[in-house]
Amino acid sequence: MADAAAGAQTPAPPSGWWSLAVTTAIQAMVSMALLTLPAMAPTVARGLGVPAALVGGYVALCYLAAMLSSLAGGTLVRRWGAIRVSQLGLSLCAVGLLVCALPWWPAAALGALFIGAGYGPITPASSHLLALTTPAHRMALVFSVKQTGVPAGGMLAGALVPGLSLWIGWQGALAVVAAVCAVCAVASQPLRAPLDADRQRGQPLALGALLKPVGMVLGHRSLAVLAACSFLFSAVQVSVTAYMVTYLHQSLGMTLLAAGAALSVSQLAGVVGRIAWGAVADRGWGPRNTLMLLAALMMVGSVLTALLQPGWPTGLVWAVVALLGASAIGWNGVYLATVARQAPPGQASAATGGTLTFTFMGVVCGSPAFGALAGASGSYRLAFAALAVPAALALGLLTWRALQAAREARAAG
């Protein structure tokens, strides 16, 4: 009788579409939190009395903290549940935004660490939910739809934050986004019982477990190749997102609102691209070929963006940044679905956390490198053109792996 009663009280498992909706919304909010300050970087830089190019350092700190917290993501999800970990992430982002609102540049650095710590575990948590509820034949598309939350958050930041900063000041804009993150954390509480039913309360939180996801990735050649490509792709992605507004504002003479609108266009293209690339990967091209195509498009888009000139028609500027956004921001869903599919059974969140370590490392290295190149050369154009280099390296790595896999298949046959 006791067993029957316990079984009757067990929440029903979530549907795949319900898990997708929840994880996408949470992903969008933490993405918006991370990109709120870069979306108004020139204004914040003037308020703090620092160069706008230092936004690269801010983003690097965010992702350094995210890299470390993502390593713990798999363990935390198994112990506390994906929704509880997501609530913790939203709360840390809210705290970080409020700390950034203090008119002192070290506070912005500290706030970046809080935001990154909240951002890191979100993807392992969502991968855990989606891996449990998504059929294998729909995995690339579903993960791509969920990852639209990242550019959707960037689109919201580009569309709303510059206007908020003009209306209530940059500190007020940070406070508004912090309040929205806190509201989302509270609003998700009713979802915890059905979505966190599989948590393991006895899961230890040992420090030694932090490096296990990295060991898992390095021990599987396919996961290691994906991790290396994500390092290169993420360096391109974060540079596009963090510096788009500053580049268009300072190099092309666009107003802050117009530059923010262009950022939103690139992010919207990333939203559409993530869904489209997921469908392409699921319906014939395959994940590796799709990632190779995206690497080639990143190369073209970065060079075209560097060639933009003042006075060009807005539609043409939007078309160029949309091409770059669709590729440089559109790759993540196909990549994460492939990681989840190739991970050992029940280890999707751990494998995701391990590969994200390399993804975030690419951000930590790529964003300051972009800023340093732009600062040393005095040209954001040169820095955008240089983004073709990591994209080309990723294309070469994927091509090598494809040839190697073909040889392995012939040998096995």
PLY file of the C-alpha trace (Angstrom):
ply
format ascii 1.0
element vertex 413
property float x
property float y
property float z
element edge 412
property int vertex1
property int vertex2
end_header
0.00 0.00 0.00
2.80 2.37 0.88
4.47 1.70 -2.48
1.19 2.27 -4.27
0.63 5.53 -2.46
4.13 6.71 -3.28
3.63 5.82 -6.90
0.34 7.71 -6.98
2.10 10.81 -5.69
4.85 10.67 -8.31
4.36 13.55 -10.76
3.66 12.66 -14.34
6.70 12.96 -16.61
6.83 16.17 -18.63
6.03 16.20 -22.32
8.79 17.01 -24.76
7.12 20.20 -25.95
6.50 21.43 -22.40
10.14 20.86 -21.49
11.15 22.67 -24.68
9.02 25.73 -23.89
10.32 26.02 -20.34
13.99 25.58 -21.19
13.81 28.00 -24.12
12.27 30.75 -21.98
14.87 30.35 -19.23
17.69 30.30 -21.78
16.40 33.55 -23.28
16.37 35.32 -19.92
19.90 34.41 -18.87
21.14 35.30 -22.35
19.48 38.70 -22.13
21.06 39.20 -18.70
24.55 38.47 -20.04
24.14 40.75 -23.07
22.44 43.66 -21.31
25.65 45.55 -20.61
27.26 44.91 -24.04
24.06 46.15 -25.72
24.71 49.60 -24.24
28.49 49.36 -23.93
29.30 52.89 -25.24
26.93 54.46 -22.68
28.21 52.35 -19.78
31.82 53.02 -20.78
31.21 56.77 -20.67
29.52 56.42 -17.28
32.44 54.47 -15.83
35.15 56.45 -17.62
36.68 53.42 -19.38
37.19 52.52 -23.09
34.28 50.75 -24.76
36.68 48.05 -26.02
36.88 46.75 -22.43
33.49 45.15 -22.97
35.53 42.20 -24.20
37.03 41.82 -20.74
33.57 41.96 -19.19
32.28 39.22 -21.49
35.40 37.14 -20.83
34.80 37.31 -17.08
31.19 36.26 -17.60
32.21 33.21 -19.56
35.13 32.36 -17.29
32.65 31.99 -14.44
30.24 30.19 -16.77
32.94 27.72 -17.76
33.55 26.79 -14.13
29.88 26.62 -13.15
28.99 24.52 -16.19
31.39 21.85 -14.96
29.29 21.53 -11.82
26.05 21.67 -13.83
25.65 17.93 -14.35
26.21 17.10 -10.67
23.92 19.90 -9.49
21.16 18.83 -11.89
21.27 15.25 -10.69
21.09 16.33 -7.02
18.73 19.31 -7.12
16.89 18.95 -10.42
17.02 20.97 -13.63
14.40 23.55 -12.59
16.03 24.26 -9.22
19.39 24.75 -10.93
17.72 27.06 -13.46
16.15 29.09 -10.62
19.57 29.42 -9.03
21.02 30.58 -12.34
18.34 33.23 -12.83
18.86 34.48 -9.28
22.62 34.78 -9.71
22.08 36.72 -12.96
19.75 39.12 -11.14
22.31 39.70 -8.40
25.07 40.22 -10.95
23.09 42.83 -12.88
22.41 44.79 -9.69
26.10 44.69 -8.77
26.97 45.97 -12.26
24.69 48.94 -11.64
27.11 50.30 -9.03
29.05 53.22 -10.62
32.47 51.65 -10.19
34.25 49.51 -12.79
35.42 46.81 -10.31
31.74 46.29 -9.48
31.08 45.56 -13.15
33.82 42.93 -13.04
32.32 41.32 -9.94
28.84 41.45 -11.46
30.16 39.71 -14.57
31.31 36.80 -12.40
27.87 36.49 -10.80
26.14 36.59 -14.18
28.50 33.99 -15.61
28.02 31.71 -12.62
24.28 31.85 -13.25
24.59 31.40 -17.00
26.83 28.31 -16.98
24.55 25.60 -15.54
21.51 26.54 -17.64
22.49 24.57 -20.76
23.39 21.34 -18.89
20.06 21.61 -17.07
18.06 22.04 -20.26
20.01 19.29 -22.04
19.09 16.95 -19.19
15.37 17.67 -19.58
15.37 17.50 -23.37
17.46 14.33 -23.60
14.89 12.59 -21.41
11.86 13.78 -23.37
13.00 14.04 -27.01
12.99 11.20 -29.57
16.35 10.67 -31.27
15.03 11.51 -34.75
13.92 14.99 -33.58
16.87 15.78 -31.34
18.75 18.24 -33.60
15.59 20.24 -34.33
14.40 20.31 -30.70
17.82 21.29 -29.34
18.08 23.95 -32.05
14.68 25.38 -31.08
15.74 25.46 -27.43
19.00 27.19 -28.33
17.02 29.95 -30.04
16.70 31.23 -26.50
20.29 32.52 -26.71
19.84 34.80 -29.74
16.28 35.58 -28.62
17.74 36.96 -25.41
20.27 38.90 -27.45
17.49 40.19 -29.69
15.56 41.41 -26.65
18.71 43.06 -25.29
19.42 44.80 -28.60
15.82 45.93 -29.05
15.01 47.05 -25.50
18.16 47.86 -23.54
19.47 50.86 -25.57
16.04 52.50 -25.35
15.79 51.76 -21.63
19.23 53.28 -21.09
18.12 56.50 -22.81
14.87 56.55 -20.83
15.92 55.63 -17.28
19.72 55.51 -17.54
22.06 52.55 -17.90
21.80 51.68 -14.21
18.01 51.66 -14.40
18.15 49.37 -17.44
20.29 46.90 -15.50
17.83 46.99 -12.59
14.85 46.32 -14.87
16.43 43.23 -16.42
17.46 42.02 -12.96
13.85 42.32 -11.79
12.61 40.29 -14.78
15.13 37.52 -14.03
13.98 37.39 -10.40
10.31 37.22 -11.44
11.08 34.34 -13.82
12.86 32.44 -11.05
9.82 32.75 -8.78
7.34 32.00 -11.57
9.06 28.70 -12.39
8.54 27.25 -8.90
5.25 25.44 -9.76
7.15 23.54 -12.47
9.63 22.03 -10.08
7.58 19.04 -8.87
6.83 17.57 -12.32
10.13 18.48 -13.99
12.52 17.67 -11.12
10.96 14.34 -10.18
14.08 12.43 -11.26
16.52 14.28 -8.97
18.82 12.18 -6.78
18.98 13.81 -3.36
21.92 11.64 -2.30
24.15 12.74 -5.20
27.40 13.95 -3.59
28.75 17.41 -4.41
32.41 16.40 -4.40
35.00 18.72 -5.91
36.59 15.76 -7.69
33.44 15.32 -9.74
34.02 18.68 -11.45
36.68 17.33 -13.79
34.83 14.14 -14.74
32.83 15.80 -17.56
36.08 17.04 -19.14
37.58 13.56 -18.88
34.49 12.13 -20.55
34.87 14.52 -23.49
38.60 13.92 -23.93
38.02 10.17 -23.74
35.62 10.18 -26.73
37.18 11.30 -30.02
33.89 12.50 -31.51
33.10 14.59 -28.43
36.65 15.98 -28.39
36.35 17.13 -32.02
32.99 18.77 -31.30
34.47 20.51 -28.25
37.38 21.87 -30.30
35.03 23.21 -32.97
32.83 24.82 -30.33
35.93 26.60 -28.96
36.50 28.20 -32.36
32.83 28.87 -33.16
32.16 30.46 -29.78
35.09 32.86 -30.25
33.39 34.10 -33.41
29.92 34.18 -31.88
30.76 36.16 -28.77
32.81 38.70 -30.72
29.90 39.32 -33.08
27.44 39.70 -30.22
29.61 41.76 -27.88
31.07 44.17 -30.43
28.35 44.60 -33.06
26.81 47.69 -31.43
30.18 49.31 -30.73
31.44 48.65 -34.27
28.36 50.02 -36.00
28.18 53.01 -33.65
31.85 54.03 -33.80
32.97 52.88 -37.26
29.82 53.43 -39.31
28.45 56.39 -37.36
25.10 54.71 -36.65
23.07 55.93 -33.69
22.97 53.71 -30.62
19.33 52.83 -31.34
20.10 51.97 -34.99
23.10 49.87 -33.97
20.96 48.09 -31.37
18.36 47.38 -34.04
21.05 45.84 -36.27
22.16 43.67 -33.35
18.55 42.53 -32.97
18.44 41.66 -36.67
21.58 39.51 -36.36
20.13 37.80 -33.29
16.80 37.22 -35.04
18.69 35.64 -37.92
20.36 33.43 -35.34
16.94 32.38 -34.00
15.69 31.47 -37.47
19.03 29.90 -38.35
19.09 27.62 -35.32
15.71 26.16 -36.20
16.53 25.88 -39.91
19.95 24.28 -39.35
18.42 21.79 -36.92
15.88 20.76 -39.56
18.61 20.54 -42.21
20.76 18.34 -39.97
17.84 16.04 -39.11
16.52 15.70 -42.65
19.44 14.70 -44.80
22.64 16.75 -44.46
23.68 15.33 -41.12
25.25 17.25 -38.20
28.86 17.26 -39.45
28.05 18.50 -42.95
25.75 21.15 -41.51
28.49 22.41 -39.19
30.91 22.53 -42.14
28.45 24.67 -44.09
28.04 26.99 -41.11
31.81 27.41 -40.80
32.01 28.46 -44.45
29.16 30.95 -44.01
30.87 32.43 -40.93
33.94 33.12 -43.03
31.92 34.92 -45.70
29.76 36.82 -43.20
32.66 38.11 -41.12
34.48 39.47 -44.18
31.33 41.13 -45.54
30.64 42.73 -42.15
34.18 44.16 -42.13
33.49 45.73 -45.54
30.38 47.67 -44.42
30.62 51.40 -45.10
28.92 54.50 -43.64
25.90 55.58 -45.65
25.09 52.14 -47.02
21.33 51.40 -47.14
19.96 50.04 -43.89
18.52 47.03 -45.70
21.94 46.06 -47.03
23.55 46.42 -43.61
20.80 44.26 -42.11
21.27 41.62 -44.81
25.00 41.35 -44.07
24.63 41.15 -40.30
21.79 38.66 -40.77
24.07 36.36 -42.77
26.70 36.57 -40.07
24.12 36.06 -37.33
22.48 33.06 -39.02
25.84 31.26 -39.11
27.88 32.57 -36.17
24.88 32.39 -33.83
23.03 29.52 -35.49
25.38 26.56 -34.90
24.73 25.73 -31.24
21.60 23.62 -31.52
23.08 21.18 -34.03
26.23 20.96 -31.92
24.42 20.33 -28.61
22.09 17.76 -30.14
25.09 15.88 -31.49
26.77 15.98 -28.07
23.62 14.63 -26.38
23.26 11.89 -28.98
26.88 10.75 -28.65
27.03 10.97 -24.85
26.86 7.75 -22.79
23.28 6.86 -21.74
22.00 9.12 -18.98
25.08 11.36 -19.19
23.79 14.10 -21.52
24.05 16.83 -18.89
27.60 15.78 -17.89
28.77 15.55 -21.52
27.18 18.92 -22.26
28.90 20.47 -19.25
32.23 19.00 -20.35
32.00 20.26 -23.92
30.73 23.63 -22.74
33.96 24.02 -20.81
35.72 24.28 -24.16
32.91 26.39 -25.62
33.21 28.93 -22.84
37.00 28.79 -23.04
36.67 29.97 -26.63
34.66 32.93 -25.39
37.15 33.69 -22.63
39.99 33.73 -25.16
38.15 35.09 -28.20
36.47 38.17 -26.79
39.60 39.77 -25.25
41.60 38.83 -28.35
39.06 40.63 -30.54
39.18 43.67 -28.27
42.98 43.64 -28.15
43.22 43.43 -31.95
40.71 46.24 -32.39
42.50 48.38 -29.82
46.01 47.74 -31.14
45.08 48.29 -34.78
42.55 51.05 -34.13
40.17 49.20 -36.45
37.09 47.15 -35.64
36.98 46.30 -39.35
40.23 44.38 -39.15
39.02 42.55 -36.06
35.78 41.49 -37.79
37.70 40.32 -40.86
39.99 38.28 -38.60
36.99 36.25 -37.41
37.29 34.31 -40.66
40.42 32.63 -39.25
38.83 30.57 -36.42
35.93 29.70 -38.74
38.43 28.40 -41.31
40.23 26.37 -38.65
36.96 24.78 -37.57
36.13 23.94 -41.19
39.51 22.27 -41.56
39.03 20.27 -38.37
35.58 19.07 -39.41
36.86 18.12 -42.86
39.71 16.14 -41.31
37.29 14.31 -39.01
34.97 13.52 -41.93
37.84 12.00 -43.92
39.00 10.05 -40.89
35.49 8.70 -40.26
35.25 7.64 -43.89
38.53 5.73 -43.60
37.34 4.07 -40.40
34.10 3.04 -42.08
35.95 1.51 -45.05
38.28 -0.37 -42.71
35.36 -1.72 -40.68
33.52 -2.75 -43.88
0 1
1 2
2 3
3 4
4 5
5 6
6 7
7 8
8 9
9 10
10 11
11 12
12 13
13 14
14 15
15 16
16 17
17 18
18 19
19 20
20 21
21 22
22 23
23 24
24 25
25 26
26 27
27 28
28 29
29 30
30 31
31 32
32 33
33 34
34 35
35 36
36 37
37 38
38 39
39 40
40 41
41 42
42 43
43 44
44 45
45 46
46 47
47 48
48 49
49 50
50 51
51 52
52 53
53 54
54 55
55 56
56 57
57 58
58 59
59 60
60 61
61 62
62 63
63 64
64 65
65 66
66 67
67 68
68 69
69 70
70 71
71 72
72 73
73 74
74 75
75 76
76 77
77 78
78 79
79 80
80 81
81 82
82 83
83 84
84 85
85 86
86 87
87 88
88 89
89 90
90 91
91 92
92 93
93 94
94 95
95 96
96 97
97 98
98 99
99 100
100 101
101 102
102 103
103 104
104 105
105 106
106 107
107 108
108 109
109 110
110 111
111 112
112 113
113 114
114 115
115 116
116 117
117 118
118 119
119 120
120 121
121 122
122 123
123 124
124 125
125 126
126 127
127 128
128 129
129 130
130 131
131 132
132 133
133 134
134 135
135 136
136 137
137 138
138 139
139 140
140 141
141 142
142 143
143 144
144 145
145 146
146 147
147 148
148 149
149 150
150 151
151 152
152 153
153 154
154 155
155 156
156 157
157 158
158 159
159 160
160 161
161 162
162 163
163 164
164 165
165 166
166 167
167 168
168 169
169 170
170 171
171 172
172 173
173 174
174 175
175 176
176 177
177 178
178 179
179 180
180 181
181 182
182 183
183 184
184 185
185 186
186 187
187 188
188 189
189 190
190 191
191 192
192 193
193 194
194 195
195 196
196 197
197 198
198 199
199 200
200 201
201 202
202 203
203 204
204 205
205 206
206 207
207 208
208 209
209 210
210 211
211 212
212 213
213 214
214 215
215 216
216 217
217 218
218 219
219 220
220 221
221 222
222 223
223 224
224 225
225 226
226 227
227 228
228 229
229 230
230 231
231 232
232 233
233 234
234 235
235 236
236 237
237 238
238 239
239 240
240 241
241 242
242 243
243 244
244 245
245 246
246 247
247 248
248 249
249 250
250 251
251 252
252 253
253 254
254 255
255 256
256 257
257 258
258 259
259 260
260 261
261 262
262 263
263 264
264 265
265 266
266 267
267 268
268 269
269 270
270 271
271 272
272 273
273 274
274 275
275 276
276 277
277 278
278 279
279 280
280 281
281 282
282 283
283 284
284 285
285 286
286 287
287 288
288 289
289 290
290 291
291 292
292 293
293 294
294 295
295 296
296 297
297 298
298 299
299 300
300 301
301 302
302 303
303 304
304 305
305 306
306 307
307 308
308 309
309 310
310 311
311 312
312 313
313 314
314 315
315 316
316 317
317 318
318 319
319 320
320 321
321 322
322 323
323 324
324 325
325 326
326 327
327 328
328 329
329 330
330 331
331 332
332 333
333 334
334 335
335 336
336 337
337 338
338 339
339 340
340 341
341 342
342 343
343 344
344 345
345 346
346 347
347 348
348 349
349 350
350 351
351 352
352 353
353 354
354 355
355 356
356 357
357 358
358 359
359 360
360 361
361 362
362 363
363 364
364 365
365 366
366 367
367 368
368 369
369 370
370 371
371 372
372 373
373 374
374 375
375 376
376 377
377 378
378 379
379 380
380 381
381 382
382 383
383 384
384 385
385 386
386 387
387 388
388 389
389 390
390 391
391 392
392 393
393 394
394 395
395 396
396 397
397 398
398 399
399 400
400 401
401 402
402 403
403 404
404 405
405 406
406 407
407 408
408 409
409 410
410 411
411 412
